[in-house]
Amino acid sequence: MLWLIASLILLQAIFHWLFEPIIQLLTPLFGLNFLPWILALIGLWLFTGRSSQ
């Protein structure tokens, strides 16, 4: 039982060490920091509209 607990802690530490850089890179994407820029671009696109010819 002690080996099971030790191996689970070791496995969790290894996964944390491997995936920490990926989590740091993907945090802004999942935090939706780009959402105001996309909404601003869509708003500009909608307000400019077609030229009346």
The first five atom37 places (N, CA, C, CB, O) and aatype in JSON, in Angstrom:
{
  "aatype": [12, 10, 17, 10, 9, 0, 15, 10, 9, 10, 10, 5, 0, 9, 13, 8, 17, 10, 13, 6, 14, 9, 9, 5, 10, 10, 16, 14, 10, 13, 7, 10, 2, 13, 10, 14, 17, 9, 10, 0, 10, 9, 7, 10, 17, 10, 13, 16, 7, 1, 15, 15, 5],
  "atom_mask": [
    [1, 1, 1, 1, 1],
    [1, 1, 1, 1, 1],
    [1, 1, 1, 1, 1],
    [1, 1, 1, 1, 1],
    [1, 1, 1, 1, 1],
    [1, 1, 1, 1, 1],
    [1, 1, 1, 1, 1],
    [1, 1, 1, 1, 1],
    [1, 1, 1, 1, 1],
    [1, 1, 1, 1, 1],
    [1, 1, 1, 1, 1],
    [1, 1, 1, 1, 1],
    [1, 1, 1, 1, 1],
    [1, 1, 1, 1, 1],
    [1, 1, 1, 1, 1],
    [1, 1, 1, 1, 1],
    [1, 1, 1, 1, 1],
    [1, 1, 1, 1, 1],
    [1, 1, 1, 1, 1],
    [1, 1, 1, 1, 1],
    [1, 1, 1, 1, 1],
    [1, 1, 1, 1, 1],
    [1, 1, 1, 1, 1],
    [1, 1, 1, 1, 1],
    [1, 1, 1, 1, 1],
    [1, 1, 1, 1, 1],
    [1, 1, 1, 1, 1],
    [1, 1, 1, 1, 1],
    [1, 1, 1, 1, 1],
    [1, 1, 1, 1, 1],
    [1, 1, 1, 0, 1],
    [1, 1, 1, 1, 1],
    [1, 1, 1, 1, 1],
    [1, 1, 1, 1, 1],
    [1, 1, 1, 1, 1],
    [1, 1, 1, 1, 1],
    [1, 1, 1, 1, 1],
    [1, 1, 1, 1, 1],
    [1, 1, 1, 1, 1],
    [1, 1, 1, 1, 1],
    [1, 1, 1, 1, 1],
    [1, 1, 1, 1, 1],
    [1, 1, 1, 0, 1],
    [1, 1, 1, 1, 1],
    [1, 1, 1, 1, 1],
    [1, 1, 1, 1, 1],
    [1, 1, 1, 1, 1],
    [1, 1, 1, 1, 1],
    [1, 1, 1, 0, 1],
    [1, 1, 1, 1, 1],
    [1, 1, 1, 1, 1],
    [1, 1, 1, 1, 1],
    [1, 1, 1, 1, 1]
  ],
  "atom_positions": [
    [[0.82, -1.2, 0.0], [0.0, 0.0, 0.0], [0.86, 1.26, 0.0], [-0.93, 0.0, 1.2], [0.53, 2.26, -0.64]],
    [[1.95, 1.2, 0.71], [2.86, 2.35, 0.73], [3.48, 2.57, -0.64], [3.96, 2.14, 1.78], [3.67, 3.72, -1.05]],
    [[3.8, 1.48, -1.35], [4.35, 1.62, -2.7], [3.34, 2.24, -3.65], [4.8, 0.26, -3.23], [3.7, 3.01, -4.54]],
    [[2.08, 1.91, -3.47], [1.03, 2.48, -4.31], [0.92, 3.99, -4.1], [-0.32, 1.8, -4.01], [0.84, 4.75, -5.07]],
    [[0.93, 4.42, -2.87], [0.85, 5.85, -2.57], [2.08, 6.57, -3.09], [0.69, 6.07, -1.06], [1.98, 7.66, -3.67]],
    [[3.25, 5.99, -2.89], [4.49, 6.62, -3.36], [4.52, 6.7, -4.88], [5.72, 5.83, -2.85], [4.94, 7.71, -5.44]],
    [[4.07, 5.65, -5.55], [4.09, 5.68, -7.01], [3.07, 6.69, -7.55], [3.8, 4.29, -7.58], [3.33, 7.32, -8.57]],
    [[1.93, 6.85, -6.89], [0.95, 7.84, -7.33], [1.48, 9.26, -7.14], [-0.36, 7.65, -6.58], [1.27, 10.12, -7.99]],
    [[2.15, 9.51, -6.04], [2.73, 10.83, -5.81], [3.83, 11.1, -6.83], [3.3, 10.94, -4.38], [3.92, 12.21, -7.37]],
    [[4.65, 10.12, -7.11], [5.7, 10.27, -8.11], [5.11, 10.51, -9.5], [6.6, 9.05, -8.12], [5.6, 11.36, -10.24]],
    [[4.09, 9.78, -9.84], [3.45, 9.94, -11.14], [2.81, 11.33, -11.27], [2.39, 8.86, -11.35], [2.9, 11.96, -12.32]],
    [[2.19, 11.79, -10.22], [1.59, 13.12, -10.24], [2.66, 14.2, -10.39], [0.77, 13.36, -8.98], [2.46, 15.18, -11.1]],
    [[3.78, 14.03, -9.72], [4.88, 15.0, -9.83], [5.47, 15.01, -11.24], [5.98, 14.68, -8.79], [5.8, 16.07, -11.76]],
    [[5.6, 13.85, -11.85], [6.14, 13.77, -13.21], [5.19, 14.45, -14.2], [6.38, 12.3, -13.62], [5.63, 15.2, -15.07]],
    [[3.89, 14.17, -14.07], [2.94, 14.81, -14.98], [2.9, 16.31, -14.79], [1.55, 14.22, -14.79], [2.76, 17.06, -15.76]],
    [[3.02, 16.76, -13.54], [3.05, 18.2, -13.31], [4.29, 18.83, -13.94], [3.0, 18.5, -11.8], [4.22, 19.91, -14.52]],
    [[5.4, 18.17, -13.84], [6.65, 18.69, -14.39], [6.61, 18.72, -15.91], [7.83, 17.85, -13.92], [7.15, 19.64, -16.53]],
    [[5.97, 17.72, -16.52], [5.9, 17.66, -17.98], [4.89, 18.65, -18.56], [5.55, 16.26, -18.42], [5.15, 19.28, -19.58]],
    [[3.76, 18.79, -17.9], [2.67, 19.58, -18.49], [2.64, 21.03, -18.03], [1.37, 18.93, -18.18], [1.82, 21.8, -18.54]],
    [[3.46, 21.42, -17.1], [3.47, 22.81, -16.62], [3.78, 23.81, -17.74], [4.48, 22.97, -15.5], [3.09, 24.83, -17.81]],
    [[4.78, 23.59, -18.62], [4.99, 24.55, -19.71], [3.81, 24.64, -20.66], [6.23, 24.17, -20.49], [3.49, 25.73, -21.15]],
    [[3.15, 23.54, -20.93], [1.99, 23.55, -21.82], [0.85, 24.33, -21.19], [1.54, 22.11, -22.15], [0.15, 25.08, -21.87]],
    [[0.66, 24.15, -19.89], [-0.4, 24.87, -19.19], [-0.11, 26.37, -19.2], [-0.53, 24.36, -17.74], [-1.02, 27.18, -19.36]],
    [[1.15, 26.74, -19.02], [1.51, 28.15, -19.04], [1.27, 28.77, -20.42], [2.98, 28.33, -18.63], [0.87, 29.94, -20.51]],
    [[1.5, 28.02, -21.48], [1.27, 28.54, -22.82], [-0.2, 28.65, -23.17], [1.97, 27.67, -23.84], [-0.61, 29.57, -23.88]],
    [[-1.01, 27.73, -22.67], [-2.42, 27.7, -23.04], [-3.32, 28.51, -22.12], [-2.9, 26.29, -23.06], [-4.51, 28.68, -22.41]],
    [[-2.8, 29.03, -21.03], [-3.62, 29.78, -20.09], [-4.26, 31.01, -20.72], [-2.79, 30.2, -18.9], [-5.45, 31.23, -20.5]],
    [[-3.54, 31.84, -21.5], [-4.22, 32.98, -22.12], [-5.32, 32.57, -23.09], [-3.22, 33.85, -22.84], [-6.33, 33.26, -23.23]],
    [[-5.13, 31.45, -23.76], [-6.15, 30.99, -24.7], [-7.43, 30.6, -23.97], [-5.63, 29.8, -25.51], [-8.53, 30.97, -24.39]],
    [[-7.29, 29.87, -22.87], [-8.47, 29.45, -22.12], [-9.02, 30.57, -21.25], [-8.14, 28.25, -21.26], [-10.17, 30.51, -20.84]],
    [[-8.21, 31.58, -20.97], [-8.69, 32.73, -20.22], [-9.47, 33.7, -21.07], [0.0, 0.0, 0.0], [-10.02, 34.68, -20.55]],
    [[-9.54, 33.45, -22.36], [-10.27, 34.28, -23.32], [-9.77, 35.73, -23.32], [-11.77, 34.24, -23.01], [-10.57, 36.66, -23.38]],
    [[-8.47, 35.89, -23.24], [-7.9, 37.24, -23.3], [-8.0, 37.84, -24.7], [-6.44, 37.2, -22.86], [-7.91, 39.06, -24.85]],
    [[-8.18, 37.01, -25.7], [-8.29, 37.49, -27.08], [-9.72, 37.87, -27.44], [-7.78, 36.44, -28.05], [-9.95, 38.45, -28.5]],
    [[-10.69, 37.57, -26.59], [-12.09, 37.8, -26.9], [-12.43, 39.27, -27.14], [-12.94, 37.27, -25.78], [-13.17, 39.54, -28.09]],
    [[-11.95, 40.23, -26.35], [-12.27, 41.63, -26.67], [-11.74, 42.07, -28.03], [-11.7, 42.53, -25.61], [-12.39, 42.87, -28.71]],
    [[-10.58, 41.58, -28.44], [-10.04, 41.94, -29.76], [-10.9, 41.38, -30.87], [-8.6, 41.45, -29.91], [-11.15, 42.06, -31.87]],
    [[-11.34, 40.15, -30.72], [-12.2, 39.55, -31.75], [-13.54, 40.29, -31.83], [-12.43, 38.05, -31.46], [-14.05, 40.54, -32.92]],
    [[-14.1, 40.63, -30.66], [-15.37, 41.36, -30.67], [-15.19, 42.75, -31.27], [-15.92, 41.48, -29.25], [-16.09, 43.24, -31.96]],
    [[-14.06, 43.4, -31.03], [-13.81, 44.71, -31.62], [-13.69, 44.6, -33.14], [-12.53, 45.33, -31.04], [-14.23, 45.44, -33.86]],
    [[-13.01, 43.58, -33.63], [-12.89, 43.39, -35.08], [-14.24, 43.09, -35.73], [-11.91, 42.26, -35.39], [-14.54, 43.6, -36.8]],
    [[-15.04, 42.26, -35.07], [-16.38, 41.97, -35.61], [-17.24, 43.22, -35.58], [-17.06, 40.84, -34.8], [-18.0, 43.46, -36.52]],
    [[-17.12, 44.02, -34.51], [-17.87, 45.26, -34.44], [-17.48, 46.23, -35.54], [0.0, 0.0, 0.0], [-18.34, 46.86, -36.15]],
    [[-16.19, 46.36, -35.79], [-15.74, 47.23, -36.88], [-16.24, 46.73, -38.23], [-14.21, 47.31, -36.9], [-16.65, 47.52, -39.07]],
    [[-16.21, 45.44, -38.42], [-16.68, 44.85, -39.67], [-18.17, 45.11, -39.86], [-16.39, 43.34, -39.69], [-18.62, 45.4, -40.97]],
    [[-18.94, 45.0, -38.78], [-20.39, 45.24, -38.88], [-20.71, 46.71, -39.11], [-21.09, 44.74, -37.63], [-21.6, 47.03, -39.89]],
    [[-19.99, 47.61, -38.43], [-20.3, 49.02, -38.55], [-19.83, 49.64, -39.85], [-19.7, 49.77, -37.41], [-20.4, 50.63, -40.31]],
    [[-18.79, 49.07, -40.46], [-18.33, 49.63, -41.73], [-19.32, 49.29, -42.84], [-16.93, 49.09, -42.07], [-19.62, 50.14, -43.68]],
    [[-19.83, 48.09, -42.86], [-20.85, 47.7, -43.83], [-20.4, 47.86, -45.27], [0.0, 0.0, 0.0], [-19.23, 48.11, -45.56]],
    [[-21.35, 47.7, -46.15], [-21.09, 47.85, -47.58], [-21.24, 49.31, -47.98], [-22.04, 46.96, -48.41], [-22.01, 50.06, -47.38]],
    [[-20.51, 49.68, -48.97], [-20.69, 51.04, -49.52], [-21.9, 51.03, -50.43], [-19.4, 51.52, -50.29], [-22.11, 50.08, -51.19]],
    [[-22.68, 52.08, -50.36], [-23.91, 52.11, -51.19], [-23.56, 52.58, -52.6], [-25.0, 53.05, -50.57], [-23.16, 53.72, -52.8]],
    [[-23.71, 51.69, -53.54], [-23.4, 52.01, -54.94], [-24.57, 51.66, -55.82], [-22.14, 51.27, -55.42], [-24.52, 51.85, -57.04]]
  ]
}
